[in-house]
Amino acid sequence: MTTTTTTTRAKTTAPPSPSPPPSPSPSPPRDEEENQENEFAKKKRLAQEKKAALLEAKKREYELAQKEAKEVAEQTTIARRAMEEEEEKANAAAEAERAQKEQEEAEARAAEKKDAAEKAKVLADAAKAKEEVAAAAAAAAAAAAATAATTPAATQTTEQKEVKQPTKKRKEDYLIPEHLKDIFSNDKKRSVKRTAGAVTTGVRVENIKKTFTNQEVLSDVTWDCKKGERVGLVGWNGAGKTTQLKIIMGEIEQDEGEVLLANNVKIGYLTQEFEVKGSNTVREEFLASFGDESEVLKNLERVQKALEDNPSAELTQLLVDKLNELQRQADRMDLFNMERLIDKIMPELGFVPEDNDRLVSSFSGGWQMRISVGKILLQEPGLLLLDEPTNHIDLNTIQWLESYLKNVDVPLVCVSHDREFLDQICNKIVEVERGVATSYRGNYSDYRREKETKAMQTYVAWEKWNKEVTRQRELIQRLAGGGQSGRATAAQKALDKLMENPVVKPWEEKSRRFRFPDAPRSSQIVAQVRGLTHGYDEKTLFQNVNLQIDRSERVAMIGDNGCGKSTMMRLIQGREKPNNGEARLGDKELCKVNYFYQNQAEDLDGDVGVLETLVRAAPDEPLNQLKALLGRMAFNTSYHDRPVSYLSGGEKARLALAKFMVTPANVLFLDEPTNHLDIPSKQMLEEALRSFEGTVLAISHDRFFLRQIATRVLAFDEGKITDYEGDYAYYLSKNDKAGARDEILAAKKKEIEKTQIVSKSKMSKAEKAKLKKEKAKAFGSGSGKAKAKKNAGRWN
């Protein structure tokens, strides 16, 4: 076969030559075999070439796929790295946030522990605590002195670290006098604002919780006040009403919940204790309400005064430039309109032009309250918060305030215990009771009516539920263990179903009563005034007044603020000397006076406990009696050792009244006693005064209170005192001006009461059942004395 192949190749490559002689032809089987072998080699070669091409194609596909995979892997790696970087950043931010939160929680816990420790220390025995504090103070002073003496260098180094490096002074800094540098300073005060929430107007509080000294004051408070709404916030003193206002203002922080305010809202807040500066004039005090605007005016005056002192040429140029800048600011702020607003509101508040330069301290408490109200209204706020606005102001000012607030088209939240005031201005009431807030549409009368209706319905539903629970339990007890166990099982299922949806018994206020302690009888003449003339500066309060008050009278002193009612009380007691004439008590040894003056709650000792305050006022009174009085004044046992400084404004007022009521006396002088008191406390005071056998001299603008206690009325008006020998109704019948005003108010009251009267035919079943139960309860609680007195004539 090898020879054949070589021969074939020789034939192919050799040049043409003469044909050789014919050779004998091979046999046919051998040629066919060679052809087959050639065909097989050809197919094999083609198969190998095809296989090589296929392998090359697959290799190229593999390389391409590998390249694509490599690119995808690189992209994946880049993406993974980016994600890892983002995760690292997120984890770092979360870690920082968690660390900050843990730090805040640690600080809060530390603050709570510190607060608890401080309060626990205050609750210790008073005398021992004072000795320990004094000793600790002396030791601390000695240690501080020793430390200051031994380580002055370290202290100096620490202080130097805290002091910032002084900036390079400009030439102008040396020219400007020290007292004017604050005007040229570019540093601006930070604007502290509450975080705005998802409300367009007013305010919304959601799920507010607040605890003081382990006592939960607010547990679930949610309500809102929108444009056009005037919300009355009502409830017992200490229920947390003022606390909510302070939370809205940002003065204190809630434990839980949110406060949502409209964007850039300006809040006007009138506090219980009015804020005025006695050394200012009335004009200056009103100007102070404008804040930045008032500061610009003051700076203008200061720069003008500096220019009048003949400064150097360079300083004059600086002052003129600053004067022009301040003038432009004044033009932008429209400061001259500020003066017009003050001129407009002063007559509305009752002030005359001559009062512009009078000191605030020369006005009575009522007039100072008018100044505070005027300052709030001058700010033109977007949200008004009023905390007991009718305290200290007379009836004319109350009526003016009512008419003004009705025309104010801004959201308003008002805390008040003046029922008529709430009826006049409010269109929504939010009641805070045992830490929970409930909203009612309408004014105070609508709220009372709706609440009483709901209470009746709830009481009837509770009685029905309680009766059914009792019946099922008796049924189970009677049938269990016998042959009727099937009925017992059915009763148990019915009882379980009732217990799944229990009806809670509505909470009812307990009635509170008190009597003043007995005291020896006073002299027949308790107070006497002869030819009294008195006044201040150029204002005469009384001119040749004669007056006598006898034993057992209850005298009401009424009139506008500043007419001299409180002054008359002080003159009779000898606390002030009259300009002319005589004003004195009867027999000083027999007349034991107890004086309740305005803002008496401010003079309570804040370091003394609640119970100890009463013990000091009445050391001879049994301790159980004092504890019982605190209970009637809504102070439970948890309050007994609590320092007075931790009480709210309303709670301090109740404590001041309790202190007054336990002091033995036969002559009571009361100057605005109902200010800051809630309605139950007012009712208790009225009942105690009616049963008091001594003499009462009271100043008040509360008409309901005067109707309850007065047997004689002294009306102060423009230097004259008119004596009405009768009760408050008699005074109204004889005084045309007051009588006409009272008739208008009485007519309004009747219109409100008409809407509250419901005939029996229109009463619900629950209301009828409640009314029947109340009548039965009142009949059963009677002592029988009235019936015995009624039938006495039949048997004698």
C-alpha positions in Angstrom: 0.0 0.0 0.0 2.9 2.3 0.7 4.4 1.5 -2.7 1.1 2.4 -4.4 0.9 5.7 -2.7 4.4 6.6 -3.7 3.7 5.6 -7.3 0.6 7.7 -7.4 2.5 10.8 -6.2 5.2 10.2 -8.8 2.6 10.1 -11.4 1.2 13.4 -10.3 4.5 15.3 -10.1 6.5 13.7 -13.0 6.7 15.5 -16.4 5.0 13.9 -19.3 7.0 11.0 -21.0 6.4 8.5 -23.6 3.8 5.9 -22.7 5.4 2.8 -21.3 4.5 -0.5 -22.6 1.2 -1.8 -21.2 1.5 -3.7 -18.1 -0.7 -6.3 -16.9 -3.8 -4.7 -15.1 -4.3 -5.4 -11.3 -7.0 -7.5 -10.2 -10.4 -5.6 -9.5 -10.7 -6.4 -5.8 -7.5 -4.7 -4.9 -8.5 -1.4 -6.7 -11.8 -1.3 -4.9 -10.1 -1.8 -1.6 -7.8 1.1 -2.3 -10.7 3.3 -3.3 -12.5 2.5 -0.1 -9.3 3.3 1.9 -9.0 6.7 0.1 -12.7 7.5 0.7 -12.3 6.6 4.4 -9.2 8.8 4.8 -11.0 11.6 3.1 -14.0 11.3 5.4 -11.7 11.0 8.4 -9.9 14.1 7.4 -13.1 16.0 6.9 -14.4 14.8 10.2 -11.2 15.9 11.9 -11.4 19.3 10.2 -15.1 19.7 11.1 -14.3 18.6 14.7 -11.4 21.1 14.8 -13.7 23.9 13.5 -16.4 22.9 16.0 -13.9 23.0 18.8 -12.6 26.3 17.6 -16.1 27.7 17.5 -16.9 26.4 21.0 -13.6 27.8 22.2 -14.5 31.2 20.8 -18.0 30.9 22.4 -16.4 29.8 25.7 -14.0 32.7 25.6 -16.8 35.2 24.7 -19.0 33.7 27.5 -16.0 33.9 29.9 -15.4 37.5 28.9 -19.1 38.4 29.4 -19.1 36.5 32.7 -16.0 38.4 33.8 -17.6 41.7 32.9 -20.8 40.7 34.8 -18.7 39.7 37.8 -16.9 43.0 37.7 -20.2 44.9 37.5 -21.6 42.7 40.3 -18.5 43.4 42.4 -18.8 47.1 41.8 -22.5 47.0 42.7 -21.9 44.9 45.7 -19.2 47.3 46.9 -21.5 50.2 46.4 -24.2 48.4 48.4 -21.7 47.5 51.1 -20.7 51.1 51.2 -24.3 52.3 51.5 -25.0 49.6 54.1 -21.9 50.7 56.0 -23.1 54.3 55.9 -26.6 53.3 56.9 -25.3 51.1 59.7 -23.0 54.0 60.8 -26.0 56.4 60.8 -28.2 53.9 62.7 -25.4 53.2 65.1 -25.0 56.9 65.7 -28.7 57.4 66.1 -28.9 54.4 68.4 -26.0 55.8 70.4 -27.6 59.2 70.6 -30.9 57.7 71.6 -29.2 55.6 74.3 -27.4 58.7 75.5 -30.7 60.6 75.6 -32.4 57.7 77.4 -29.4 57.6 79.8 -29.7 61.3 80.4 -33.4 61.0 80.9 -33.0 58.2 83.3 -30.3 60.1 85.1 -32.5 63.2 85.2 -35.4 61.1 86.5 -33.2 59.5 89.1 -31.8 62.9 90.1 -35.4 64.3 90.2 -36.6 61.4 92.3 -33.6 61.7 94.6 -34.2 65.5 95.1 -37.9 65.0 95.7 -37.2 62.2 98.2 -34.8 64.4 100.0 -37.3 67.2 100.1 -40.0 64.9 101.6 -37.8 64.2 104.6 -38.4 65.8 108.0 -38.3 69.6 107.6 -36.0 70.4 110.5 -33.6 67.6 109.9 -33.4 68.4 106.2 -32.6 72.0 106.9 -29.8 71.0 109.2 -28.4 68.5 106.7 -28.6 71.1 103.9 -26.8 73.7 106.0 -24.1 71.2 106.9 -23.7 70.0 103.3 -23.6 73.7 102.2 -20.8 74.5 104.7 -18.8 71.4 103.7 -19.2 72.2 100.0 -18.1 75.7 100.6 -15.0 74.6 102.5 -14.2 72.0 99.8 -14.7 74.5 97.1 -12.4 77.0 98.9 -9.7 74.3 99.4 -10.0 73.2 95.8 -9.7 76.8 94.6 -6.6 77.3 96.8 -4.8 74.1 95.7 -5.6 73.9 92.0 -5.7 77.4 90.6 -3.6 76.5 87.6 -5.8 73.6 86.6 -8.9 75.7 86.8 -7.3 78.4 84.8 -6.3 75.9 82.1 -9.9 74.5 82.0 -11.3 77.9 81.6 -8.9 78.8 78.9 -9.9 75.7 76.9 -13.6 76.8 77.1 -12.8 80.4 75.9 -12.8 80.8 72.2 -9.9 82.5 70.5 -10.6 86.2 70.2 -11.3 87.4 66.7 -9.2 90.1 65.1 -10.7 93.5 66.0 -11.5 96.0 63.3 -10.8 99.7 63.5 -14.5 100.5 64.1 -14.4 98.3 67.2 -12.1 100.8 68.9 -14.2 103.7 68.0 -17.6 102.4 69.1 -18.4 103.0 72.8 -18.9 99.9 75.0 -22.6 100.7 75.7 -23.3 100.8 71.9 -21.5 97.7 70.8 -24.5 95.4 71.1 -26.3 97.6 68.4 -23.4 97.1 65.9 -23.0 93.4 66.6 -23.9 91.1 63.6 -24.7 88.2 65.9 -28.4 87.4 65.8 -30.3 85.5 68.4 -31.5 82.1 67.5 -35.2 81.7 66.8 -36.5 79.0 69.0 -39.7 77.6 67.5 -41.8 74.5 68.0 -41.6 71.9 65.2 -44.4 72.5 62.7 -46.7 69.5 62.0 -49.3 68.4 59.5 -51.9 71.1 60.4 -52.7 74.2 58.4 -54.0 76.3 61.3 -54.0 76.2 65.1 -52.7 73.2 67.0 -53.3 69.5 67.5 -52.1 67.3 70.4 -52.0 63.6 69.9 -51.7 60.9 72.6 -50.0 63.2 75.1 -48.7 61.5 78.3 -47.0 63.3 81.2 -46.0 62.1 84.7 -44.7 64.2 87.6 -43.1 62.6 90.6 -44.4 59.1 89.6 -47.9 60.5 89.4 -49.5 60.3 85.9 -51.2 63.6 85.2 -52.0 63.1 81.5 -52.5 59.5 80.3 -54.3 59.8 76.9 -54.9 63.4 75.7 -55.9 64.0 72.1 -57.7 67.1 70.8 -57.3 69.9 68.3 -58.2 73.6 67.7 -58.6 74.9 64.2 -59.4 78.3 62.7 -62.8 79.5 63.8 -62.8 77.3 67.0 -62.7 78.7 70.5 -61.9 75.8 72.8 -62.6 75.8 76.5 -60.3 73.5 78.5 -62.1 72.5 81.7 -61.5 70.2 84.6 -60.5 70.1 88.2 -57.5 72.1 89.4 -54.5 69.9 89.0 -56.0 67.9 86.2 -53.3 69.1 83.8 -54.9 71.9 81.9 -52.1 74.4 82.4 -49.6 71.6 81.8 -51.1 71.1 78.3 -50.7 74.8 77.5 -47.1 74.7 78.6 -46.5 71.6 76.4 -47.9 73.5 73.5 -45.7 76.5 74.2 -42.6 74.1 74.5 -41.9 75.2 78.1 -42.1 71.6 79.2 -41.7 68.3 77.3 -44.3 65.5 77.2 -43.3 62.0 78.0 -45.1 60.6 75.0 -47.2 61.9 72.1 -46.9 64.7 69.6 -47.8 68.5 69.4 -48.5 69.6 65.8 -48.5 73.3 65.1 -49.1 75.3 61.9 -46.0 76.7 60.1 -44.5 79.8 61.6 -47.4 80.3 64.0 -47.0 83.1 66.6 -48.5 82.0 69.9 -49.9 84.5 72.4 -49.9 83.0 75.9 -51.6 84.7 78.9 -50.5 82.9 82.1 -52.3 82.6 85.4 -49.8 84.8 87.2 -49.8 87.9 85.0 -46.3 89.0 83.8 -45.7 92.7 84.0 -42.7 94.8 85.1 -43.6 97.2 87.8 -40.7 99.6 87.1 -41.9 100.2 83.5 -44.5 102.8 82.5 -47.7 101.7 80.9 -46.5 102.8 77.5 -43.1 101.0 77.9 -44.9 97.8 79.0 -47.1 97.8 75.9 -44.1 98.5 73.7 -42.3 95.5 75.3 -44.9 93.2 73.8 -43.5 93.9 70.3 -40.1 92.2 70.9 -37.8 92.9 68.0 -39.8 96.0 67.0 -39.4 97.5 70.4 -35.7 96.7 70.4 -35.3 98.7 67.1 -37.0 101.7 68.6 -34.8 101.5 71.7 -31.7 101.3 69.5 -32.9 104.3 67.5 -33.2 106.4 70.6 -29.8 105.3 71.9 -28.1 106.1 68.6 -29.8 109.5 68.5 -28.7 110.3 72.0 -25.1 109.2 71.2 -25.1 111.7 68.2 -26.2 114.5 70.6 -23.0 113.9 72.7 -20.7 115.5 70.0 -18.8 112.3 69.0 -15.6 112.3 66.8 -16.0 112.6 63.0 -15.3 109.0 62.4 -17.7 107.8 65.1 -20.3 110.3 63.8 -20.1 108.7 60.4 -20.6 105.2 61.9 -23.5 106.4 64.0 -25.2 108.1 61.1 -24.9 104.9 59.0 -26.3 102.8 61.8 -29.1 105.4 62.3 -30.1 105.1 58.6 -30.0 101.3 58.8 -32.2 101.3 61.9 -34.6 103.7 60.2 -34.9 101.4 57.2 -35.7 98.5 59.6 -38.3 100.6 61.3 -39.9 101.4 57.9 -40.0 97.7 57.0 -41.5 96.7 60.3 -44.0 99.6 60.2 -43.1 100.6 63.7 -45.1 103.7 63.6 -48.2 101.6 63.2 -47.2 100.1 66.6 -47.8 103.4 68.3 -51.2 103.7 66.6 -52.2 100.2 67.8 -51.2 101.1 71.4 -53.2 104.3 71.1 -56.2 102.3 69.9 -56.2 99.5 72.5 -55.5 101.7 75.6 -59.0 103.3 75.7 -60.6 99.9 75.0 -58.8 98.5 78.1 -60.0 101.6 80.1 -56.7 103.6 80.2 -56.6 107.4 79.6 -53.7 109.3 77.9 -52.5 110.5 81.4 -51.7 106.8 82.2 -49.0 106.6 79.6 -46.3 107.7 82.0 -47.6 106.1 85.2 -45.7 103.2 86.6 -47.2 99.7 86.3 -46.6 99.1 90.0 -49.0 102.0 90.9 -52.0 100.1 89.4 -54.1 97.5 91.2 -54.0 93.8 90.4 -57.0 94.1 88.1 -55.5 96.9 86.0 -52.2 95.0 85.8 -54.2 92.1 84.4 -55.6 94.4 81.8 -52.1 95.4 80.8 -51.2 91.7 80.4 -54.2 91.1 78.2 -53.4 94.1 76.1 -49.8 92.9 75.6 -51.1 89.6 74.3 -53.6 91.1 71.9 -51.1 93.6 70.5 -49.0 90.8 69.2 -51.8 89.7 66.8 -51.0 86.0 67.4 -52.0 83.1 65.1 -52.9 81.0 68.2 -54.2 82.3 71.5 -53.7 80.5 74.8 -55.5 82.0 77.8 -55.0 80.6 81.3 -57.7 81.9 83.7 -58.1 85.2 81.9 -61.1 86.5 84.0 -59.1 86.3 87.3 -58.4 89.8 88.8 -60.4 91.7 86.2 -63.8 93.4 86.9 -67.1 92.8 85.2 -66.7 95.6 82.6 -63.4 94.3 81.5 -64.8 90.7 81.3 -67.6 91.9 79.1 -65.1 93.8 76.9 -62.9 90.7 76.6 -65.8 88.5 75.7 -66.9 90.9 72.9 -63.3 91.2 71.6 -62.6 87.4 71.6 -65.8 86.7 69.7 -64.5 88.9 66.9 -61.0 87.4 66.8 -60.7 85.0 63.9 -57.8 82.9 65.2 -57.8 79.5 67.0 -58.2 80.1 70.7 -57.7 77.8 73.7 -59.0 79.0 77.1 -58.6 77.5 80.6 -61.3 78.9 82.8 -63.7 78.1 85.7 -66.0 81.0 84.8 -69.1 79.2 83.5 -70.7 82.3 82.0 -67.5 83.3 80.3 -67.2 79.8 78.7 -70.8 80.0 77.6 -70.2 83.4 75.9 -67.0 82.7 73.9 -66.6 78.9 73.5 -67.9 76.8 70.6 -66.0 73.6 71.7 -65.2 72.2 75.2 -62.4 69.7 76.0 -62.8 68.1 79.4 -59.8 66.7 81.2 -60.8 64.1 83.7 -58.5 61.6 85.4 -55.8 62.1 82.7 -58.1 61.6 79.7 -59.5 64.3 77.4 -63.0 64.2 75.9 -64.2 66.8 73.3 -67.8 68.2 73.1 -69.3 70.5 70.5 -70.9 73.7 71.7 -70.4 75.9 74.7 -70.2 75.0 78.4 -74.0 74.5 78.9 -74.1 72.2 75.9 -71.2 70.3 77.3 -72.8 69.9 80.7 -76.1 68.7 79.1 -74.4 66.2 76.8 -72.2 64.9 79.6 -75.1 64.4 82.0 -77.1 62.6 79.3 -74.2 60.3 78.5 -73.7 59.7 82.3 -77.3 58.8 82.7 -77.3 56.4 79.8 -74.0 54.8 81.0 -75.3 54.5 84.5 -78.5 52.7 83.4 -76.5 50.5 81.1 -74.0 49.7 84.0 -76.9 48.8 86.3 -78.5 46.6 83.7 -75.1 44.9 83.1 -74.3 44.5 86.8 -77.8 43.1 87.5 -77.5 40.5 84.7 -74.0 39.5 85.9 -75.3 39.0 89.4 -78.2 36.9 88.1 -76.0 34.7 86.1 -73.6 34.1 89.0 -76.4 33.2 91.3 -77.8 30.9 88.7 -74.4 29.1 88.3 -74.1 28.8 92.0 -77.5 27.3 92.4 -77.4 24.8 89.5 -73.7 23.7 89.7 -73.1 20.2 90.9 -76.7 19.0 90.5 -78.7 17.4 87.8 -79.0 20.7 85.9 -75.3 21.1 85.2 -76.2 21.8 81.5 -78.1 24.9 82.5 -75.2 25.9 84.7 -72.8 25.6 81.8 -75.0 27.7 79.6 -75.2 30.3 82.4 -71.4 30.3 82.6 -71.1 30.9 78.9 -73.5 33.8 79.1 -71.5 35.2 82.1 -68.2 34.9 80.1 -69.8 36.7 77.2 -70.9 39.5 79.6 -67.4 39.8 81.1 -65.9 40.1 77.6 -67.6 43.5 77.1 -68.0 45.0 80.6 -69.7 48.3 81.2 -67.7 50.6 83.5 -69.6 52.5 86.2 -69.5 56.2 85.4 -67.3 58.2 87.8 -69.1 60.7 90.1 -67.7 63.6 92.0 -68.0 63.3 95.8 -69.7 66.2 97.6 -67.4 68.3 99.7 -68.4 70.1 102.9 -66.6 72.1 105.5 -67.3 74.4 108.5 -65.0 77.1 109.7 -63.6 76.4 113.2 -65.5 77.8 116.2 -64.2 81.1 117.7 -65.3 83.4 120.5 -67.9 86.1 119.6 -66.5 89.4 118.5 -67.6 92.8 119.7 -70.9 94.1 118.4 -69.2 96.7 116.2 -66.7 94.9 114.0 -65.4 97.8 111.9 -66.0 101.6 111.9 -65.1 104.3 109.5 -65.5 108.0 110.3 -64.8 111.0 108.0 -62.4 108.9 105.9 -60.6 110.7 103.1 -57.8 108.7 101.3 -56.0 108.4 98.0 -52.7 108.1 96.1 -50.9 111.0 94.4 -53.6 113.1 92.7 -56.3 110.4 92.7 -58.8 110.5 95.6 -60.4 107.2 96.4 -62.7 108.2 99.3 -64.0 111.6 100.4 -65.5 112.0 103.9 -66.8 108.4 104.1 -68.7 107.1 107.2 -69.4 103.4 107.6 -70.1 100.8 110.3 -70.1 97.0 110.1 -71.8 94.9 112.8 -71.4 91.4 114.0 -72.7 88.5 111.9 -73.1 90.6 108.7 -71.8 89.3 105.4 -70.8 92.4 103.5 -70.0 92.3 99.8 -67.7 95.1 98.4 -68.2 95.6 94.6 -66.9 98.0 92.1 -64.4 98.5 89.3 -60.8 97.6 89.7 -58.8 100.4 91.3 -61.8 102.0 93.0 -60.4 101.3 96.5 -62.0 98.1 97.8 -58.7 96.4 98.8 -57.4 99.7 100.1 -60.5 100.0 102.4 -59.8 96.5 103.8 -56.2 97.4 104.6 -57.3 100.7 106.2 -59.8 98.9 108.5 -57.1 96.4 109.6 -54.6 99.2 110.2 -52.2 97.9 107.5 -52.4 101.5 106.0 -52.9 104.9 107.5 -55.6 107.1 106.1 -54.8 110.7 104.9 -57.7 112.0 107.0 -60.3 110.5 109.2 -60.5 107.2 111.0 -60.8 103.6 109.9 -60.4 100.8 112.5 -61.6 97.5 113.9 -64.0 97.3 116.8 -62.5 95.8 119.9 -59.1 94.5 118.7 -58.9 91.9 121.5 -62.3 90.4 120.7 -62.1 90.7 116.9 -59.9 87.9 115.6 -59.3 88.7 111.9 -58.4 86.2 109.2 -57.3 88.0 106.0 -57.4 86.2 102.6 -55.7 88.6 100.2 -55.1 88.4 96.4 -52.4 86.0 95.2 -52.1 84.5 98.6 -51.0 81.2 97.0 -47.7 82.9 96.1 -46.8 83.4 99.7 -47.0 79.7 100.6 -43.7 78.2 101.7 -42.5 76.1 98.8 -40.2 73.9 100.9 -42.9 72.8 103.3 -45.2 69.8 102.7 -48.9 70.1 102.1 -50.0 68.6 105.4 -47.4 70.5 107.4 -48.7 73.8 105.9 -52.1 73.2 107.6 -50.5 71.9 110.8 -48.5 75.2 111.1 -51.7 77.2 110.4 -53.8 75.3 113.0 -51.6 73.6 115.5 -54.5 72.9 117.9 -56.6 71.2 115.2 -56.7 67.4 115.3 -54.5 65.9 112.7 -57.3 63.6 111.4 -59.5 66.7 110.9 -56.7 68.4 108.8 -56.3 65.2 106.7 -60.1 65.1 106.2 -60.0 68.7 105.0 -57.3 67.9 102.5 -59.4 65.0 101.2 -62.3 67.4 100.7 -60.0 69.7 98.8 -59.1 66.8 96.5 -55.6 66.2 98.1 -55.3 62.4 98.6 -52.6 60.9 100.9 -50.0 61.0 98.2 -50.0 64.8 98.5 -49.5 65.0 102.3 -45.7 65.1 102.2 -45.4 66.7 98.8 -43.6 70.1 98.9 -45.8 73.1 97.9 -43.4 74.1 95.2 -44.4 70.9 93.2 -48.1 71.9 93.1 -49.9 73.5 90.2 -51.3 77.0 90.3 -54.8 75.7 91.0 -53.6 73.2 93.6 -51.8 76.1 95.4 -55.0 78.1 95.4 -56.9 75.2 97.0 -54.2 74.8 99.6 -54.2 78.5 100.4 -58.0 78.3 100.8 -57.7 75.3 103.1 -55.0 77.1 105.2 -57.4 80.1 105.5 -60.3 77.9 106.5 -58.5 76.1 109.3 -57.3 79.4 111.0 -59.7 80.2 113.9 -61.2 83.7 113.5 -64.5 85.5 114.0 -64.0 88.1 111.3 -63.1 87.1 107.8 -61.7 89.5 105.2 -61.7 87.9 101.7 -60.2 89.7 98.7 -61.1 87.9 95.5 -61.2 84.4 97.2 -62.7 82.6 94.2 -59.8 83.4 91.8 -58.0 80.2 90.6 -60.6 78.0 92.3 -62.5 75.3 90.5 -66.3 75.1 90.7 -66.5 72.4 93.5 -64.1 74.4 95.7 -66.2 77.5 95.1 -69.3 75.7 96.2 -67.7 74.4 99.3 -66.5 77.9 100.3 -70.0 79.3 99.7 -71.6 76.7 101.9 -69.0 77.3 104.7 -69.5 81.1 104.6 -73.3 80.7 104.8 -73.0 78.6 108.0 -70.3 80.9 109.5 -71.6 82.7 112.6 -69.0 85.5 112.5 -68.6 88.5 110.3 -67.6 88.4 106.6 -66.3 91.2 104.4 -65.7 90.0 100.8 -64.5 91.5 97.6 -65.5 89.6 94.4 -66.6 90.0 90.8 -68.2 86.5 90.8 -71.9 87.3 90.7 -73.0 83.7 91.5 -70.7 83.8 94.6 -72.1 87.2 95.7 -75.7 85.9 95.4 -74.9 83.0 97.7 -73.2 84.8 100.5 -74.0 88.5 100.7 -76.5 90.0 103.2 -75.3 93.6 102.6 -73.7 95.3 99.6 -71.2 98.3 99.5 -70.9 99.7 96.0 -67.8 101.7 95.3 -68.1 104.2 92.4 -66.0 107.3 91.7 -65.0 108.1 95.3 -68.4 107.4 96.7 -69.6 104.3 98.7 -73.3 103.5 98.5 -74.7 101.2 101.2 -77.4 98.7 100.2 -79.0 97.2 103.3 -79.9 93.9 101.6 -78.5 91.0 99.6 -77.2 91.1 96.0 -80.7 90.8 94.5 -81.8 93.8 96.5 -78.7 95.8 95.2 -79.7 94.9 91.6 -83.2 96.1 92.2 -82.0 99.4 93.5 -79.1 100.0 91.1 -80.5 100.8 87.6 -77.2 100.3 85.8 -76.2 97.0 87.4 -79.9 95.8 87.3 -80.2 96.4 83.6 -76.9 94.7 82.9 -78.0 91.7 85.0 -81.3 91.5 83.3 -79.5 91.2 79.9 -77.3 88.4 81.3 -80.3 86.7 82.9 -82.2 86.8 79.6 -79.3 85.1 77.9 -79.1 82.5 80.7 -82.8 81.7 80.3 -82.4 81.2 76.5 -79.7 78.7 77.3 -81.8 77.0 80.0 -84.7 76.7 77.6 -82.7 74.5 75.3 -81.8 72.3 78.3 -85.4 71.6 79.5 -86.7 68.3 78.3 -90.3 67.1 79.0 -90.8 63.6 80.4 -92.5 62.6 77.2 -89.3 63.3 75.3 -87.0 61.8 77.8 -85.2 58.6 76.9 -85.8 55.5 79.0 -82.4 55.8 80.5 -83.0 59.4 81.5 -86.3 58.6 83.2 -84.7 55.7 85.2 -81.9 58.0 86.3 -84.3 60.8 87.4 -86.3 58.3 89.4 -83.3 56.9 91.1 -82.0 60.4 92.0 -85.4 61.3 93.5 -85.4 58.1 95.6 -81.8 58.7 96.7 -82.6 62.3 97.8 -85.7 61.1 99.7 -83.8 58.4 101.4 -80.9 60.7 102.4 -83.2 63.1 104.3 -83.0 63.3 108.1 -86.7 63.7 108.6 -86.3 67.1 110.4 -88.2 68.9 107.6 -91.2 66.5 107.8 -91.2 66.7 111.6 -91.2 70.4 111.5 -94.0 70.3 108.9 -96.2 68.1 111.1 -95.4 69.7 114.4 -98.5 71.8 114.3 -100.8 68.8 114.0 -99.7 67.3 117.4 -99.1 70.4 119.5 
